[in-house]
């Protein structure tokens, strides 16, 4: 009971250690995964700063031409010489205006309609991660501050054509000269009254009024636009942020490598815990077996002492039985003894003979078996035993035959005679009149032989074949139940084996195997 409680405690401790290690590895994996995410976010911030630096380099008078900006963005996405871009695996860029609409795009198309993208500011997919507004371009791209944002201008041709058509930015003043180059649009414009206005000052509104201080200055080529059109242009084309799509290949590689590393640690821990549990279980079983062995040794010593005492008691009991039998014989032989007394004395003699036979069998069974091997001719020993039982054989008119090869085996002659005697006597008692008994010597292989005793009696039931060699188990009315138990003792003392088999079509076979042939 104490050992079981100790085992339960050890198993619980091992299970707790396993759970602790597994939980620790899961926590560490989540930490590494989050660190990889943070690293990817940091690299996206670095890329955003790089994009800001490029845009600042292209910016002139607060404006950037889209036809010059997009090739630069495409070059950034497709760059392989820039270590920063290459290591971060940039897949796509989208520049956004104040309402979150894209102004310029490069690389892989980015879906800006995702709800989780707008709510969380990032969206992780199988191939890439989309990050919204890593930096505020409206403040970062200018030295004048957020009040002077960068405007991404469409191509001049589209701008002037749209201005002629009145959409989306209708012109309220005279058109610029169509003969002028698109790269040097005139900064002079006329108001609706036809009087010229100086648009190079950058601080006057239409109608000759100066613009209030703190307002963003218009680029010279946009002085011809009406104020509300210019504000609409700022709202639609000014930069306020960007969206980056980054490849998650490096993130997945880092997390996969860490996952397998943690998995190996968990597997090794599981193997260690299971091995420790099995080792402890074996140790506990060994301890239990040692305790049982000690107890069995004590019990065996006690049984030996009881066996010696019982054998001594049986031996001492035979002397009074012999005296009783002798006195009964004397009384039955007296001439003046009445017939009734003589009949009772004969009953006393018969009962004392039965008890004496049982005592002899018990003493024979309890005697230690010391095997002294010597070469013996198996058929000769069998013939001598048959002759010893000749009276019983002739009385029941039984035919006994000894067959087989003249094999020479190594065995104790006295013990072998006793084993054969008990087997033949058991067969004689089992068969009826005119029965047949056969003793057969067989050669199993080059070093071993077998001995069989066959009869054509009633046989042994299948459920009794394993019990028949136990002490005091008998199927005969007059049997003591120790004859076959003595046979099994002799067989085991020699290192042989014995079994009871059916004899077709009728009877039983007692087969002794592994008899060692003499050289």
C-alpha positions in Angstrom: 0.0 0.0 0.0 2.8 2.4 0.9 4.6 1.5 -2.3 1.5 2.2 -4.4 1.1 5.6 -2.8 4.8 6.3 -3.5 4.3 5.3 -7.1 1.3 7.5 -7.5 3.2 10.4 -6.1 6.1 9.8 -8.5 3.8 9.4 -11.5 2.0 12.7 -10.5 5.3 14.4 -10.1 6.5 13.2 -13.6 3.2 14.3 -15.1 3.5 17.7 -13.4 7.0 18.1 -14.8 5.8 17.2 -18.3 2.9 19.7 -18.1 5.3 22.3 -16.9 7.8 21.8 -19.7 5.0 21.6 -22.4 3.4 24.8 -21.0 6.8 26.5 -20.9 7.6 25.6 -24.5 4.1 26.7 -25.7 4.7 30.1 -23.9 8.2 30.4 -25.4 6.8 29.6 -28.9 4.2 32.3 -28.6 6.9 34.7 -27.3 9.1 33.9 -30.3 6.1 34.2 -32.7 5.2 37.6 -31.3 8.8 38.7 -31.4 8.9 37.8 -35.1 5.7 39.7 -35.7 7.2 42.8 -33.9 10.4 42.5 -35.9 8.4 42.4 -39.1 6.4 45.5 -38.0 9.7 47.3 -37.1 11.1 46.5 -40.5 7.9 47.8 -42.1 8.5 51.1 -40.2 12.0 51.2 -41.5 10.7 50.7 -45.0 8.1 53.4 -44.5 10.8 55.8 -43.4 12.8 54.8 -46.6 9.7 55.5 -48.7 9.4 58.9 -46.9 13.0 59.7 -47.7 12.5 58.9 -51.4 9.3 61.0 -51.6 11.1 63.9 -49.9 13.7 63.7 -52.6 11.1 63.9 -55.3 9.1 66.7 -53.6 9.2 70.2 -55.0 7.1 73.1 -53.7 4.9 70.6 -51.8 4.0 68.5 -54.8 5.2 65.2 -56.3 4.3 64.1 -59.8 2.6 60.8 -59.9 4.3 59.8 -63.1 7.6 60.2 -61.3 6.5 58.7 -58.0 5.1 55.4 -59.2 8.3 54.3 -61.0 10.3 55.0 -57.8 7.8 52.9 -55.8 8.0 50.1 -58.3 11.8 50.2 -58.1 11.6 49.9 -54.3 9.2 46.9 -54.5 11.4 45.2 -57.2 14.8 46.2 -55.7 17.3 43.4 -55.1 20.3 45.5 -54.4 18.9 47.4 -51.4 19.6 45.2 -48.3 16.9 46.9 -46.3 14.2 46.2 -48.9 15.5 42.8 -49.9 15.7 41.5 -46.4 12.2 42.7 -45.5 10.7 41.2 -48.7 8.4 44.1 -49.6 5.5 43.0 -51.8 3.4 46.1 -52.3 2.9 49.8 -51.5 -0.2 52.0 -51.5 -0.1 55.7 -50.7 -3.3 57.0 -49.1 -5.1 60.3 -49.0 -7.0 61.8 -46.0 -10.1 59.6 -46.5 -8.0 56.4 -46.9 -8.3 56.1 -50.7 -5.2 55.0 -52.7 -3.3 57.7 -54.6 -0.4 55.7 -55.9 0.1 51.9 -56.0 3.1 49.6 -56.7 3.7 45.9 -56.5 1.0 43.4 -55.4 -2.5 44.8 -55.4 -3.7 45.5 -51.8 -7.3 45.0 -50.8 -8.2 48.0 -48.7 -11.8 47.0 -48.1 -11.0 44.4 -45.4 -12.9 45.1 -42.2 -10.2 43.7 -39.9 -7.6 45.8 -41.8 -9.4 49.0 -40.9 -10.1 47.9 -37.3 -6.8 46.4 -36.3 -4.5 48.3 -38.6 -3.0 45.1 -39.9 -4.1 41.9 -41.6 -2.1 38.7 -41.6 -2.5 36.3 -44.5 -0.9 33.1 -45.8 1.5 34.9 -48.1 1.8 38.4 -46.7 0.9 40.9 -44.0 -0.8 44.2 -44.7 0.2 47.1 -42.4 -1.8 50.4 -42.4 -0.1 53.8 -41.7 3.2 52.7 -40.2 4.2 56.4 -40.4 2.2 59.6 -41.0 3.5 60.8 -44.4 1.6 64.1 -44.0 3.9 65.1 -41.2 7.0 63.2 -42.0 7.5 64.2 -45.6 7.8 67.9 -45.0 10.0 70.2 -43.0 7.3 72.8 -42.8 5.0 70.6 -40.7 1.7 68.8 -41.1 0.0 72.0 -42.3 1.9 71.8 -45.6 1.2 68.2 -46.8 2.7 66.7 -49.9 0.3 66.6 -52.9 0.7 63.9 -55.5 -0.2 65.5 -58.8 -1.6 63.5 -61.7 0.1 63.9 -65.1 -0.1 67.5 -66.4 -2.0 66.4 -69.6 -4.8 64.8 -67.4 -4.8 67.8 -65.2 -5.1 70.4 -68.0 -7.6 68.3 -69.9 -9.8 67.9 -66.9 -9.5 71.6 -66.3 -10.8 72.3 -69.8 -13.7 70.0 -69.3 -14.5 71.5 -65.9 -14.1 68.1 -64.0 -13.0 67.2 -61.5 -11.3 70.6 -60.9 -13.0 73.3 -62.9 -10.9 76.3 -63.8 -12.4 79.7 -63.0 -9.7 81.8 -64.7 -8.3 81.9 -68.1 -6.6 78.7 -69.5 -2.9 78.4 -69.5 -1.4 78.8 -73.0 -1.6 75.6 -74.9 1.7 76.4 -76.7 3.6 76.3 -73.4 5.4 73.1 -72.4 3.7 71.0 -69.8 6.9 71.1 -67.7 6.8 74.9 -67.6 3.3 76.0 -67.2 2.9 79.7 -66.9 2.6 81.1 -63.4 0.6 84.1 -64.6 -3.1 83.9 -64.6 -6.0 86.4 -65.1 -9.1 86.7 -63.0 -12.5 86.9 -64.4 -12.3 90.6 -64.8 -9.3 90.3 -67.1 -6.8 92.1 -64.8 -3.5 90.3 -64.3 -2.6 88.9 -60.9 0.9 88.1 -59.6 0.8 84.4 -58.7 4.5 84.1 -57.8 4.1 85.7 -54.4 2.4 82.5 -53.2 0.5 84.5 -50.6 -2.4 86.1 -52.6 -5.8 84.7 -53.3 -7.9 85.3 -56.4 -9.1 88.8 -56.7 -5.8 90.3 -55.4 -6.3 89.3 -51.8 -3.4 87.9 -49.8 -3.7 84.5 -48.3 -3.8 84.3 -44.5 -0.6 83.3 -42.8 -0.3 79.6 -41.9 -2.1 78.4 -45.0 -0.2 76.0 -47.2 1.4 77.7 -50.2 0.3 76.6 -53.7 2.9 75.4 -56.2 3.3 78.0 -58.9 1.7 75.7 -61.5 -1.5 75.5 -59.4 -2.0 79.2 -58.9 -4.6 79.3 -61.6 -7.0 77.1 -59.7 -9.9 78.4 -57.7 -9.7 78.1 -54.0 -12.4 75.5 -53.5 -10.9 73.4 -56.4 -7.5 73.6 -54.8 -8.9 72.5 -51.5 -10.7 69.6 -53.2 -7.4 68.7 -54.9 -5.6 68.8 -51.5 -8.3 66.6 -50.0 -8.1 64.0 -52.8 -4.4 64.1 -53.7 -2.5 65.0 -50.4 -0.5 62.2 -48.7 -1.7 61.2 -45.2 -0.4 57.6 -44.9 0.6 54.5 -46.6 -0.1 50.8 -46.6 2.6 48.2 -47.0 2.3 44.5 -47.9 5.2 42.5 -46.5 6.0 38.9 -47.2 5.6 36.6 -44.2 8.1 34.1 -45.6 10.8 35.0 -43.1 8.2 35.1 -40.3 6.9 31.7 -41.2 10.4 30.3 -41.4 11.4 31.6 -38.0 8.2 30.4 -36.4 8.3 27.0 -38.1 11.9 26.5 -37.0 11.1 27.5 -33.5 8.0 25.2 -33.6 10.0 22.2 -34.6 12.7 23.0 -32.0 10.0 23.2 -29.3 8.4 20.0 -30.6 11.7 18.2 -30.3 12.1 19.4 -26.8 8.5 18.3 -25.9 9.1 14.9 -27.6 12.4 14.4 -25.7 10.7 15.4 -22.5 7.8 13.0 -23.1 10.3 10.2 -23.8 12.2 11.1 -20.7 9.0 11.2 -18.6 7.7 7.9 -20.0 11.1 6.3 -19.6 11.4 7.5 -16.0 7.8 6.3 -15.3 8.7 2.8 -16.8 11.9 2.7 -14.8 10.1 3.6 -11.6 7.5 1.0 -12.4 10.1 -1.7 -12.9 11.9 -0.6 -9.8 8.6 -0.8 -7.8 7.8 -4.2 -9.3 11.3 -5.4 -8.5 10.9 -4.2 -5.0 7.6 -6.0 -4.7 9.1 -9.1 -6.2 12.0 -9.0 -3.7 9.6 -8.6 -0.8 7.5 -11.5 -2.2 10.7 -13.6 -2.7 11.7 -13.0 0.9 8.3 -14.0 2.1 8.2 -17.0 -0.2 11.7 -18.0 1.0 10.4 -17.8 4.6 7.3 -19.8 3.7 9.4 -22.3 1.8 11.6 -22.8 4.8 8.5 -23.2 7.0 7.1 -25.7 4.5 10.3 -27.7 4.5 10.2 -27.8 8.2 6.6 -28.9 8.1 7.4 -31.5 5.4 10.1 -33.0 7.5 7.9 -33.0 10.6 5.1 -34.6 8.6 7.4 -37.2 7.0 8.8 -38.0 10.5 5.2 -38.3 11.9 4.2 -40.6 9.0 7.3 -42.7 9.5 6.6 -43.0 13.3 2.9 -43.8 12.6 3.8 -46.9 10.6 5.3 -48.7 13.6 2.0 -48.6 15.7 0.1 -49.6 12.5 2.4 -52.6 12.1 1.8 -53.5 15.7 -2.0 -53.2 15.3 -1.8 -55.3 12.1 0.2 -58.0 13.9 -2.1 -58.2 16.8 -5.1 -58.4 14.5 -3.4 -61.3 12.7 -2.7 -63.1 15.9 -6.3 -62.7 17.1 -7.6 -64.0 13.7 -5.4 -67.1 13.9 -6.5 -68.1 17.4 -8.5 -71.3 17.3 -10.9 -70.2 20.0 -11.7 -66.9 18.2 -15.3 -66.9 17.1 -16.0 -66.2 13.4 -17.4 -62.8 14.2 -14.1 -61.7 15.8 -12.0 -63.2 12.9 -14.1 -61.2 10.4 -13.5 -57.9 12.3 -9.8 -58.6 12.6 -9.6 -59.1 8.9 -11.2 -55.7 8.5 -8.6 -54.2 10.8 -5.8 -55.7 8.7 -7.3 -54.3 5.5 -7.7 -50.8 6.8 -4.2 -50.7 8.3 -2.8 -51.9 5.0 -4.6 -48.9 3.3 -3.3 -46.4 5.8 0.2 -47.9 5.5 0.2 -47.6 1.8 -0.9 -44.0 2.0 1.8 -43.2 4.5 4.4 -44.9 2.2 3.2 -42.8 -0.7 3.4 -39.6 1.4 6.9 -40.4 2.6 7.9 -41.2 -0.9 6.5 -37.9 -2.2 8.1 -35.8 0.6 11.5 -37.3 0.1 14.1 -35.0 -1.6 15.0 -36.0 -5.2 18.7 -36.3 -5.6 19.4 -37.3 -9.2 22.5 -39.4 -9.9 22.7 -39.9 -13.6 24.2 -42.9 -15.3 23.8 -44.5 -18.8 20.7 -46.7 -18.9 19.1 -48.8 -21.6 15.5 -47.6 -21.7 13.9 -50.8 -22.9 15.8 -52.9 -20.3 14.5 -50.7 -17.5 10.9 -50.9 -18.9 11.0 -54.7 -19.1 12.2 -55.0 -15.5 9.4 -52.8 -14.3 6.8 -54.8 -16.3 8.1 -58.0 -14.7 7.7 -56.4 -11.3 4.0 -55.9 -12.1 3.5 -59.3 -13.7 1.1 -60.5 -11.0 -1.3 -57.5 -11.4 -1.0 -57.8 -15.2 -1.8 -61.5 -15.3 -4.6 -61.1 -12.7 -6.5 -58.6 -15.0 -5.4 -60.4 -18.2 -3.7 -57.3 -19.6 -1.3 -57.4 -22.5 1.8 -55.2 -22.0 4.3 -54.6 -24.8 7.6 -52.7 -24.8 8.4 -51.3 -28.2 10.9 -48.9 -29.8 14.6 -48.5 -30.4 17.1 -49.7 -27.8 18.0 -46.2 -26.7 20.5 -45.4 -24.0 19.8 -42.4 -21.9 21.3 -40.6 -18.9 19.1 -40.9 -15.8 18.9 -42.0 -12.2 18.1 -45.7 -12.4 16.1 -45.9 -9.1 14.1 -42.8 -9.8 13.4 -43.8 -13.4 12.2 -47.3 -12.2 9.9 -45.6 -9.7 8.4 -43.2 -12.3 7.8 -46.1 -14.8 6.4 -48.2 -12.0 3.8 -45.5 -11.1 2.9 -44.8 -14.7 2.3 -48.6 -15.5 0.5 -49.1 -12.2 -1.8 -46.2 -13.1 -2.4 -47.7 -16.5 -3.1 -51.2 -15.0 -5.7 -49.7 -12.6 -7.3 -47.7 -15.5 -7.9 -50.4 -18.0 -10.5 -53.2 -17.8 -10.0 -56.8 -18.4 -8.1 -57.8 -21.6 -6.8 -54.3 -21.9 -3.6 -53.3 -23.7 -0.7 -51.2 -22.4 2.2 -50.1 -24.6 5.6 -48.7 -23.5 7.2 -46.9 -26.5 10.7 -45.4 -26.7 11.2 -42.8 -29.4 14.1 -40.7 -30.7 13.1 -37.1 -31.1 16.4 -35.8 -32.5 20.1 -36.5 -32.3 20.4 -35.6 -28.6 17.0 -36.3 -27.1 14.5 -39.1 -26.7 10.9 -39.6 -25.6 9.1 -42.2 -23.6 5.4 -42.9 -23.9 3.1 -45.1 -21.8 -0.2 -45.8 -23.7 -3.3 -47.6 -22.6 -6.8 -48.2 -24.0 -8.7 -47.4 -20.9 -11.3 -44.7 -20.4 -8.8 -41.9 -20.8 -8.6 -38.6 -19.0 -11.1 -35.8 -19.6 -9.5 -32.6 -21.2 -10.3 -30.4 -18.2 -8.5 -32.9 -15.9 -5.3 -33.3 -17.8 -3.7 -30.3 -16.1 -4.9 -31.3 -12.7 -4.0 -34.9 -12.8 -0.4 -34.3 -11.6 -1.4 -32.4 -8.5 -1.1 -34.2 -5.1 -4.2 -36.0 -3.9 -6.0 -35.6 -7.2 -7.2 -39.0 -8.4 -9.8 -40.5 -10.7 -9.4 -44.0 -9.2 -11.6 -45.1 -6.3 -8.7 -46.8 -4.6 -6.0 -44.3 -5.6 -4.1 -42.1 -3.2 -3.5 -39.2 -5.6 0.2 -39.2 -5.1 1.5 -41.6 -7.7 1.5 -39.2 -10.7 2.6 -36.3 -8.4 5.7 -38.4 -7.6 6.2 -39.0 -11.3 6.1 -35.3 -12.0 8.7 -34.7 -9.2 11.1 -37.2 -10.7 10.6 -35.8 -14.3 11.2 -32.2 -13.1 14.2 -33.3 -11.1 15.8 -34.7 -14.3 14.9 -31.6 -16.3 12.3 -33.4 -18.4 8.7 -32.7 -19.3 5.5 -34.8 -18.9 2.1 -34.3 -20.4 -1.1 -36.3 -20.6 -2.6 -36.7 -24.1 -5.5 -38.6 -25.6 -4.8 -42.0 -27.2 -6.9 -42.4 -30.3 -9.4 -44.0 -30.6 -9.5 -44.7 -26.8 -7.4 -44.3 -23.7 -4.6 -42.0 -22.5 -0.9 -41.3 -23.3 1.6 -40.1 -20.8 4.5 -38.7 -22.7 7.9 -37.8 -21.2 10.1 -35.7 -23.4 13.7 -34.2 -23.4 15.3 -37.4 -22.2 19.0 -36.8 -22.9 20.7 -39.6 -25.0 24.0 -40.9 -23.6 27.0 -40.2 -25.7 
